[in-house]
Amino acid sequence: MSDNNDEVKILTYKSGQFVFSAKHRKDELSALFIQSKVLYAMIAGIPILPSLATKIEEDLIRKSIFSTAAIEGNSLSEERVKEILSNVSTDKNITKNKKEVEISNLKQAYSYVQNLPIQKDGFILTEEIVNKIHLLVTQNIDYNGNLPGKYRNHLVKVNDAEHGGVDVPPKIYEDIKMLMDEFFKWINNSNMKRADPIIRAALGHYYLARIHPFADGNGRTARLVEALLLFQTGIKYVPVMLSNYYYYHIDDYFRAFASSIKNKENDVTDFLTFVLNGHIESQNAIKDKIFNYIRKFTLREYYRYLRKDNKISQRELDFLNSLLDVPKKFALNEINEISGLNIIYRNVGERTLRRDLDKMHSMKLILKEENKYSINLHLLG
């Protein structure tokens, strides 16, 4: 074994040399780091009610579970994932289907990483933690050759020619065990603990995926480890948003891996660039989501004020509050088909409905375009 400030080289028994490296081209990444930190400071500075923060976090975790499972081929719809996570499904065999068990497992794994105690002097990632995450991810599922929480002892191949070429991770248990031991030493050394949290978390993800220590569930485990390392630094929202970015940019995700693996200088700039862009896109999405929640909260207060001042009726108040949760434009004859709105006007004639809509439109509470209505989210600026 040889090492310096940037890399550690390990000679395995049968898989050749493996290198842990944090080398990257700082000048190429500096602008991305600045943009990411400015965005995060903006988000962290937005005052938000605890109940709203919890709602946002729950929504993001649901989307993240859907995305990280979908990356690995889980074909369940986001709506079905939502049903499983909220336990509202009427399907009594919900935990019998492999794809549904994967979702339930991820729910437990996210809960585990979120609830690990914060280590103020720098989080120590251990074999016990990684194996526990893998156990939670793959328990009660019959993956070929997989033992939950246990390293594999057989050959696997990852990636494909379309995404930068096939990679063959370490082949035997002895090499995997050796590299995982060295991985924990490296990710927990003083240089890595002092590194930017984004770099440490991204490289935790990257090298776990490179070693591919388990027969199945490696991608999910690696992304959860990345989320864990970010959670431990106090970063909000982004840890669970990144899987969405990876899913919606899946081809670039695999190519960033392949490009960094092929780099003869052990330079991981390409993968870090991809991850940093993920942080930036995720933070912009979070910012928009928070502002949207705040905007809706403020509008509900404004509607309440209008009702108290008798400027709108109780029926119109109920309609406006319900309309805040309707994302699409709708025609007058579609109201009876929209959940929430249909109840409000089920015993009201069309003439009254038109009158109410005209009144709310004249007050700029709703918008009308080509006979389609929608809520005016920017009424107050």
N, C-alpha and C positions, 0 to 999 in steps of 0.2 A: 504493500500500500504506500502511495506517496500523496502528499497534499501540499497546498499553499492556500493563500487567502481566497482564491477563486474556485478551486476544484479539489476533489479527492478522487484518486484513481484506485480501483480495486481490481485485482486479478483473481478471477473466479476459477473453480476447478475445471469446468467443462464449457463455460459460456464466454470465454475470452475476457477482455478487459471491459470494465464498466466504470463510467465517470460520473460523479456528482459535481455539477458545476452551476455557479450563479453568475458566470461571465455574461455580460451583456453590454451593448453599445449605449452608454449613458446619454450621449448627445442625441441619439435617435429617440430616446424614450422620455427625455426631460419635459418636452411640451405636453405629452400625454399625462405624465405624473402631475404637472401643475394643473392641467384642466380637471383631472379627477379630484384633486384635493380642493380646488375652488368649488366645484359642484358639491362635494361632500360637506364642506363648511356651510354652504348655503342651505342644504337640506337639514343639517344638524341645528341650524339657527331658526328654523321655522317652528313657531309655537304650535303645539298640537295636543289636543286632549288625549289622555291615556286610553280612553275607550276607542278613540279613532285610530290611535297608533296600533292597538291590538287588532282592530278590524283589518287594517292595511297589512299587518304582519301575517295574519291568517290567510288573507287572499293571496299574498305572495308565496307563502309556503305551499298552498294548494297548487298554484301554477308551477312552482318549482318541482314538486313531486310529479306532476304530469309530465313536465319537460324532461327531467332526468330519467324517468322510466321510458319515455318515448325515444330518447336517444338510443336506448338498448333494444328497441323493437317492440315495446309494449304499445298495442294498437288501441287501447281504451280511449274513448273520447274524454275531453276535459270535463264535460258534464257528468259522465259516469264516475270519473275520479272524484269529483265534488261529492257525489252521492256516497261513495265508499268512505271518504274522509269524515263526512258529517253523520254517517250511520243512519241516514234517513231512508235508505233503500228498503223496499218491501221484499227483496229477494232473500229468502232464508238461507240460500247456499252461497252467500256473498264471499265467504272465505274458502270456498271449494275450488274456485277457478284460479289457475296459476297467475294470470295477469292481475287479478284482483288482490291476491295475496301479496304480490309485489308492491302494490300501492299501500296496503295495510302495513307491510314491513317498513316501507320508506317513512310512513308517518311515525312509527316508533323510533326509527333511526334519527330523524330530524329532532324529535323530542329529546333524545339522548344527547345529541351534540349541543343543543341549545341550553340544556340544564346542567352541563358540566360546570363545576365551580370555576370562576375567573381566577387565574393565577397572575397576580400583580407583577411579579418579577419576570414574566415571560413564560408563556405556556410551554410545558414539556409534553411533546407528543410521544406516546409510548406504544409498544407492541400490543399491550393489553387493550388500549383504546381503539386502535385500528382494527384489531381482530374482533372486538365487540361490535364495532360499526358493521363489519362484514357479516358477522353472525346475524345481526338484526336485519340486514338487507336481504339475506338469502335463506333465512330459516323457513322451515316447512315447505320448501320448494325442491323438487327433484331435478336439479341441474346436473347434467352429465359430468361425473367425476368430481363434483364439488362437495366439500365438507365445510359447513358454515364455521367461520372463524379459524380455519386451518389452511396452511399453505399447500399448494399443489405439488405434485411430483411427476409431472408429465409435460410433454411439449405442447405449446400453443402458438398460434400465429395471430397477429393483429393487423388491422388496417388492410388496404388493398391497393392495387396499381393505380386506380382512379384518384386516390387521395395521397399519392406520394410514395407508394410502394409498401410491400408486405414487410413487417418487422417481426423478428423472432426473439421474444424476451428470454431471460435465463431459463434453462431447460430442466434442471433437476432441483430437488428439494434443498440439497446442500448449498447450491449456489444462491437459491432464493433466500434461504435462512441467513446466509452470510451477508447478502446485499441488504436485506431488511435490517439486520443489526447495524450495518454501517449507515444505512439511511437514517435511522433514529439518532445515531451519534451526530451525523452531519446536520440534520434539520434542527437539532437542539444545541449546536455549538454556539459560541458567543457571537461569531460573525453573523450567523443566520438569525439569531434572536435580536440582533441590533439592526438587521436589514429592514427595509420598508415592509410593512405588513403585507402589502399586495404581492411583493416578490416572494416572501417566505410562503405565503399561502398558495400562490400559483405553482411554485416549485415543489411544494408538498404534493399537490395534485399531479404535476407532470411526472415526477419520479416514481410515485406509486403506480401510475399508469404504465410507465416504462418497465418497471420490474414485473408488473402484472402477477402479483404473488398468489392469486387465488384462481381456481378453475373457472369461476363465473362471478359477476358482481364487481369486477375491478373498477369499471368506470364510475358506477354509482358510489362506491366506497371512496374513490379518489376525490370526487366532487364534494362529498360530504366532509372529507378531511379538509379540503380547501375552505369550505363554509365554516367549519369548526375553528380553524386558525384565524379567520376574519372575525368571527363572533368574539373570540377571546381578546381581541384588541378593542372591543367596544363599537365596532363598525355596525351600523344599523342597516337593515333592508337589503343591502347589496349581497351579503352572503347567500341569500335565497333567490336573488334575482339572476345570478350568473348562469344558473342552469337553463333559464329561459333563453338567454343570449346564446349559449352554446347550442341549444336545440334549433333555434331559428337561423343559426349560421353554421350548421353542422358540417358542411363541406369544408369551410374555412377552418373549423375546429380541428378536423383530422389532418388537414394540410399543414397547419401550424405545428402540430405534433411532429409530423413526418419531416418537415423542413428543419426543425431543431435537432431531431435525431440524426439527420444526415450531416449536420454541420461539423466539419473536421476539427474546428477549433473549440468544440464543446460550448459554443456560444448559443444561449437560449433566447436571444433577442426576439426572434420570430414568434415564439410562443408567448413571451411576455407582452409583446405588442398586441397580439390578439386578445389576451386577458385584459390589458389596460383599456382597449377599445370596448370590451365588455363592461368594465366598470363605468366608463363614461356613458355608454348607451343606457345602461341600467339606471344610473343616477338621474339621467334626464327623464327617463320613464317614471321613476319614483317621484321626482319633483313635480311632474305633470299630474301624477296620481294624487299627491298630497294637496296640491293646489285645487284639484277638482273636488276632492272631499271637502276642503275648507270652503270652496265656492258654494257647494250644495248646502253645507251647514249654514252659511250666511244667508242664503236665499230662503231657507226654511224659517229663519228668524224674521226675515223681511216679510214673508207671506203672513206670518203670525201677527206682525205689526199691522199689515193692511187689513187683516180680519178684525183685529181689535178696534181699528179706526172705521170699521164698517165700509171699507172700500171694495172688499170682495166678500162673497157669501161663504158659508161653511162648505157648501158643495164645491165651490171654486177652489177653496183652500185645500180640500181633500184631493181634488183633481191635480193641482199644481204639485203637491207633495208626492203624489203617486207618479206624476210625469217625470220627476227628477230621476226616477229609477228606470225610465224607458229610454234606451239608448238610440232608438231609430226614429226616423220621421214616419208619420202615419197620416192617412187620409181620414176624413170624417167617418166614412162607412167602415173603417177598420177598428174603431174604438171598442166595439163589442167583442173583438177578438183578442184584446190586450188585457192580460191579467192585471187586476187592480183598477184600471180605468173602466172596465166593463161593469163592475159592481156599482160604481158611483152614478152611472147614467143608465142603469138597466130599467128604471121606472120613470125615465124622463123622455119626453118626446123630442123629435129631431129639431123642432123649432126652438125649444129651450136650449138644446145643446149648441145650435148654431149661434144663438144669442150670447151664451156664455163664452164661446170661443172668440166671437167678434170683440166682446168686451175685453177679454184677457189679451187679445192681440193689440187692441187700441192702447192698452196700458203697457205694451211691450213686454208683458210677462211671458208670452209665447211668440214664436216666429211662424210665419206662413210663407211658403214658397211653392208655387205651382200646385196649389191645393193640398199641400202636405204641411202638417204642423209639427213643431218640436219645441222643447223648452228653451228659453233664452238664458243660457248659462252666464252670459256676459252682461246681464242687465245692470249689475252694479259695478261694472268696470272689469 
